[in-house]
C-alpha cells in the first residue's frame, strides 16, 4: 500500500514532471533524427561532389582524346606524322601513359611507345567512348584504357586507344576527408576497389579487393540496371533514389560505420564515403547526453522538492495516523503535537481533546464493568452457595435436637457431604478459570464414557420430566483425553439441556465418526438461545440463566481446548440447542480406561 507521501510525489511527477519528460523525449528524438539526417545529407553531398569531380576528371581526359582523334581523323597525315602527334601528346599530358592508333581492321597504325604497344583495339565495334576496367601497373598505380571510335562519312575508320593514369584520381580521393576518421573510396563497375582515401587501407587496392557484395555498391548497380530496363536517362543517376544510398554496418574491426554512396556517370563507378558512427553522430550523442542530464537533474530536483514539500504537508497527517493507531491499540494516553496555526493544528487539538475524553470514558466503563462483574459474581455466589449453606444450617439446627437419632445422623452426614461437595465444585470452577486444569491423557472409549455420564444423569432427567435418549455409534471409537474431565463436560452440557428443556421434552446424546474425527452431540428440544448471545456464550461469567456464575460452558471449552478438540453450538429459538464436541480418533486401545472410569 503506497503512503500518502508517495502518492503526492507521484501526483507532482504526473502533473509537473511528466510534461517535462515528454518534452525531453520529443526533443531528444527530434535532435537525434534531425542530426542524423543532417549528417547523412552532409556525407551524401560530399560523395555527390566527389562523383561530380570524377565525372569532370574523366570527361576532361576523354575530351583531350577526342581532340587528338579529330586531328588524326580530319587531316591527311603520314604514319610517322601520326606517331609524332601521339608522342607529343603523351609528353604534354603526363596523365597519358600511351596513345595508340588502330585502323578499321584493328591494324596498328601508330603508337607513342618506342616498341610494340600494350594497348589492344576493341573486340566489338563501339560508337561511344569506352572506358575499360581499371588495372594496377607495376608501380601499384591505377590505370585504365579509353577507346574512341574514329569515323569518316559515317563509317568506322579505326580507333584511338589511350592508357590513362588515375594517379591524380588517388590524390583527389585522398583530399576527401570527413571529420577526423571519415574517408572516401571509389569502386569500379564490377566491384573492384580502385581508390581509397585511408592510408591504412591502400593495401586493399593492391590485393584487387572486390566490393560487389557491399550493400551500397549492389544498390547502385541495381538502380543502374533498373534505369536501363525502364529506358530512363542514366546520364544523371543522382536522383531521388539517393535516399536509399546509405547504410550502417560493422566492419572487420568491430567499428560501426556510416556509409553513403553516389554514382559516377561515366565511367560507371561508385563513390562511397564512410565515417565511424561514433564520430558522425558524436555531436548528436553529446547534445543528447547533455539534454538527458539536464532533464534528469530537473526531474530529480522536481521530485526532491515535491517530496520535501509533500513531507511537510503530509507530516501532520502522519502524526494523526500515529496517534489514531495508538488510540486503536488502547494507548489512550497518547497525544499528537502538530505545530502551526492552520487547520491541521486545530485538528490535532481536537484529537487530543478526544483522547482525553476517551480516557475518561474508558475509566468510567472499566469501573462500571468491574461493578457489573462483581455484581454478577456476587449474585452467582449467593445463588450457588446460599442453598448448600442453608441446607447445612438447617441440618445443624436439627442435629442438635436429633443428635441421639442414628438414622438422622447418617442423613446429616450425607447432607453435609453433598452440600460441601457442591460448595467445593463452585470454588473449583472459580479456581480453574485462573489457571489450566491438570489433565491426564490416555485413550478413552467415547461410547463408554458418554453412556456412564448418561446413566448418572438419568435420575435428574427423570425428576425434571424430560426423556434422556442415548444413541451411540457402532464399534468402540477412542480419543485421547481425560475420563474425569470429559465427564465433567458431558455433565455440564446435559445439566444445561435439562434446565433449558420443559417437561416432556427430549435430550439426545449421540456419538458418530466422520473422516477420522469423533463427534459427541448433546441436543435438546428446549427454548433455544438467541442468536446475539451465541457469539459470547463460552466466555467467563456469561450465562443465559437468570442466576448462576455462568462458568460451566467456559470451563467446558477450556477442557476441550486442552484436549485438542473443538466445541460448537447451534441453536434455534423455540426449537432447541445442539452442542457438538469433535476430537481426533486414535487407534490405540486403552488398558486402564475401565479402572479409571470406575474410580471417577
ABEGO torsion letter per residue (X at the ends): XBBAAAAAAAAAAAAAAAAAAAAAAAAAAAAAAAAAAAAAAAAAAAAAAAAAAAAAAAAAAAAAAAAAAAAAAABBBBAAAAAAAAAAAAAABAABABBBBBBAAGBBABBABABBBABBBBABBBABBBBBBBBBBAAGBBBBBBBBBBBBGGBBAEBBBBBBBAAAAAAAAAABBBEAABBBBBBBBGGBBABBABAAAAAAAAAGBBAAABAAAAAAAAAAAAAAAAGBBAABABBAAAAABBBBBBBAAGBBBBBBBBBBAOBBBBBBBBBBAAAAAAAAAAAAAAAAAAAAAAAAAAAAAAAAAAAAAAAAAAAAAAAAAAAAAGBAABBBBBBEABAAAAAAAAAAAAAAAAAAAAAAAAAAAAAAAAAAAAAAAAAAAAAAAAAAAAAAAAAAAAAABAAAAAAAAAAAAAAAAAAAAAAAAAAAAABBBBBBBBBBBAAAAAAAAAAAAAAAAAAAGBBBBBBBBBEBBBBBBBAAAAAAAAAAAAAAAAAABBBGBBBBBBBBBBGGBBBBBBBBABAEBBAAAAAAAABBGBBABABEAGAAAAAAAAAAAAAGBBBBBBBBBGAEBBBBBBBBBBABBBAAAAAAAAAX
